[in-house]
């Protein structure tokens, strides 16, 4: 491999700092707090792996996701979350825990880019990593892989919408933040608003982008 290239391997995920109040600033972007399992997708030497945040193998458990990720560029690592949905299309953590005992819709939401085609993106700001996903990753992928949505509304409106709809909470990320592997620096924060483990994606949430090839 050329000296300026890196091999795609497991990278310890960046962690979220729990907060009672999120920053209300234009330098931050907001996402729904998904009720699923964090997971890294790794494609190296033509082989795709799906790994948990603790580096456990998810590939055999979610073969449809692995198959959809086969179109990733080689030597690429992306970060996301595996989410189960009930018959009404709502994320449901209890279904995810019991996956395998019933026919359940599983979706993998991608929200970060760590390595692309052998190039380390972790020192790029979040806004640049998202641009890399838009330009080089999402156009290749299809169901059950989807783009993790950024919410386009003010923080007070988002909090009110999440509370009214019984959604779990919100995540805030600094748009200029680098990817700090294994760290809980506060550049990413999460706030629980409701205690329910099941919620409907709606209100101020943009329609999830369904990826097609």
C-alpha positions, 0 to 999 in steps of 0.5 A: 500500500502506498505510504500516504494510504492507510489500511481500513481497520476497526477504530474505537468510536468517538463517544457522546457526552451526556448533557442536561442542556445542549449548546444552542449555537450555529456552530452545532448541528443536531440529530435524533438520538437513535435507539439502536446499536452503534456500529462501524462498517469496514471494507478492506481488501474487498471484504466488508465487516460490521463491528460493534462499538466494542469490536464484536462481529455484527456481520453474521447477525445483520447479513442484509446490511453487510450485503448492501455495504459491499458497494463501499469503496475499498479501504473505507470505514464509516460510522453509524447505528443499527436500528430496528423498526416496528410494523409502523416504521418506528424505531424500537430497541426491544425489537433490536434486542430480540432480532432473529426471533421474528421478521423485523425491519433493520436499517443501518444509518450512516452518519460519519466517515473515518477512512475513505479509499485509504485516506484518513478523514478523522482530522477533517472537520465534521462538515467535511466528513459529511461532504465526503459521505454525500459525494463518495459514499451515499451514491453507491449504497441502497437499502437497508442502508440510509443517511443519518439525517441532520435536523434543520430547525432551531434547538428550542423547536427541536426540543419541543417537537421531540418532547411532544412526539415522545421521541427519546432525545437529541444529539448535538455535534460541533460542525468543526469537530475532528473525530476523536477515537474513544474520547468523550470530549464534549464535541459530541453531546446527547440529551435525553428528553423522554424516557420512552424507548420507542418513538416516531420519526416526524415533525421537524425531522427531514424525510430519511434519504433512502439510498439507491444505486 
